[in-house]
Amino acid sequence: MVGGGGVSGGLLENANPLIYQRSGERPVTAGEEDEQVPDSIDAREIFDLIRSINDPEHPLTLEELNVVEQVRVQVSDPESTVAVAFTPTIPHCSMATLIGLSIKVKLLRSLPQRFKMDVHITPGTHASEHAGKCGLVVRVLARAPPKQSEASPLHRSLWARLGMGNCMSEIARDSSV
């Protein structure tokens, strides 16, 4: 590990990440502008929602770090499902859980309640031992008490980092983390 000034003032795990070019804005079609025509949700719309999420360690977005890509977003509007695979910048990223939770919260806040969401690490891109722990931690966080007064210090610090306040009930409504 090299670098400094990370999230908690400690060392950065990936002090010099590769930075990727942002994709352009999606052109709006005439059909999308027509309020009378139902607009289905597609992979690009989901990608547009999550691409600007800030990385926990760097002043960069998840898109700029190639953590999220449109090709790793799958949507079925008729079945009301969204699946997002994200790729941490390094195989032993300790922020993977926080990144996954950030994506999940953004989707929960942005999509209609009918959607079931699956946010997971892209298979083969994270240390397998830690990947299992990440899934467990995200599931525990998803079932955390909705009231901050009942939450552990870890939960409160994560909620504060995500700007979530008392919104854990948003995550709890969709238990398939």
Disulfide bonds with the S-S distance in Angstrom:
none
